[in-house]
């Protein structure tokens, strides 16, 4: 059966090491039962950032509006509208909004593997 989430009802959450970022869970977690991944939407306000840290699970970022700089290892990626980036679990990444406008990031993250 399909699970619908109206954005106005999407719960907010506070991802660790994120600064000046508003994050909302669209699917998965407490919103819906998903087998493989969950989906969130993050608003990176001007000057927002994520401290350098390992990616907890395989992740895909898609910039919907604005621009973000994502550094993975020693490589800096400038993601603009509709650009995407795939990262594997454990890769070291940081994120910055170096502009004076908000950026919208759609995030899809694999559910944790059973240990």
C-alpha positions as CSV (number, residue, x, y, z in Angstrom):
1,X,0.0,0.0,0.0
2,X,1.2,3.5,-0.8
3,X,2.4,5.9,1.9
4,X,1.7,9.6,1.3
5,X,3.4,12.4,3.2
6,X,2.2,15.9,2.8
7,X,5.2,18.2,3.2
8,X,3.4,20.3,5.8
9,X,3.1,17.2,8.0
10,X,6.7,15.9,7.4
11,X,8.5,15.7,10.7
12,X,11.6,17.8,11.2
13,X,14.7,16.2,12.6
14,X,18.2,17.5,13.7
15,X,21.0,15.6,11.9
16,X,24.2,15.6,13.8
17,X,27.0,18.0,12.8
18,X,24.6,20.1,10.6
19,X,24.6,23.9,11.2
20,X,21.9,26.3,10.0
21,X,20.1,23.4,8.2
22,X,16.3,22.6,8.5
23,X,15.7,18.9,7.8
24,X,12.5,17.1,7.1
25,X,11.8,13.3,6.8
26,X,9.6,12.7,3.7
27,X,9.6,8.8,3.7
28,X,11.0,6.1,5.9
29,X,11.9,6.2,9.6
30,X,8.9,7.4,11.7
31,X,6.9,8.4,8.5
32,X,6.6,5.1,6.6
33,X,7.9,1.6,6.4
34,X,10.6,1.4,3.7
35,X,12.8,-1.6,3.0
36,X,15.9,-0.1,1.3
37,X,16.2,3.6,2.1
38,X,14.6,6.7,3.5
39,X,14.2,10.2,1.9
40,X,14.6,13.6,3.4
41,X,14.5,17.2,2.3
42,X,17.1,19.7,3.8
43,X,17.0,23.4,3.6
44,X,20.6,24.8,3.7
45,X,20.3,28.4,4.6
46,X,23.0,30.9,3.5
47,X,26.2,29.9,5.2
48,X,24.9,26.5,6.3
49,X,27.3,23.7,6.7
50,X,27.9,20.1,7.7
51,X,31.1,19.2,9.5
52,X,33.5,16.7,8.0
53,X,32.3,13.2,8.9
54,X,31.9,9.7,7.5
55,X,28.7,8.9,5.5
56,X,26.7,6.6,7.8
57,X,25.2,4.6,4.8
58,X,25.1,4.7,1.1
59,X,23.6,8.2,0.2
60,X,22.4,10.1,-2.9
61,X,22.1,13.9,-2.8
62,X,20.1,15.8,-5.4
63,X,20.1,19.6,-5.3
64,X,16.6,20.9,-6.2
65,X,17.4,24.6,-5.8
66,X,20.5,26.7,-5.2
67,X,24.0,25.5,-5.0
68,X,26.0,23.4,-2.5
69,X,29.7,22.5,-2.2
70,X,30.2,18.9,-1.1
71,X,33.7,17.7,-0.4
72,X,34.3,14.0,-0.5
73,X,37.8,13.0,0.6
74,X,40.0,15.6,-1.2
75,X,37.6,16.2,-4.1
76,X,35.2,19.2,-4.1
77,X,32.0,19.0,-6.0
78,X,29.9,22.0,-6.8
79,X,26.3,20.9,-7.1
80,X,23.8,23.2,-8.7
81,X,20.1,22.7,-9.5
82,X,19.3,19.1,-10.5
83,X,22.9,17.9,-10.0
84,X,23.4,14.7,-8.0
85,X,26.1,12.9,-6.1
86,X,26.3,9.3,-4.9
87,X,28.5,8.5,-1.8
88,X,29.3,5.1,-0.3
89,X,29.1,4.3,3.3
90,X,32.2,5.5,5.2
91,X,33.3,8.1,2.7
92,X,34.4,11.3,4.5
93,X,32.3,14.3,3.4
94,X,31.4,17.9,4.3
95,X,28.8,20.2,2.9
96,X,28.7,24.0,2.6
97,X,26.3,26.6,1.2
98,X,28.7,29.3,0.2
99,X,26.0,31.5,-1.4
100,X,23.7,34.1,0.1
101,X,20.5,32.2,-0.8
102,X,18.9,29.0,0.5
103,X,19.6,25.6,-1.2
104,X,17.2,22.7,-1.2
105,X,18.7,19.2,-1.0
106,X,16.8,15.9,-1.6
107,X,18.6,13.1,0.3
108,X,18.1,9.4,-0.1
109,X,20.0,7.3,2.5
110,X,20.1,3.5,2.6
111,X,18.5,1.9,5.7
112,X,21.1,0.5,8.1
113,X,22.2,-3.0,7.3
114,X,21.3,-5.8,9.8
115,X,24.4,-6.7,11.8
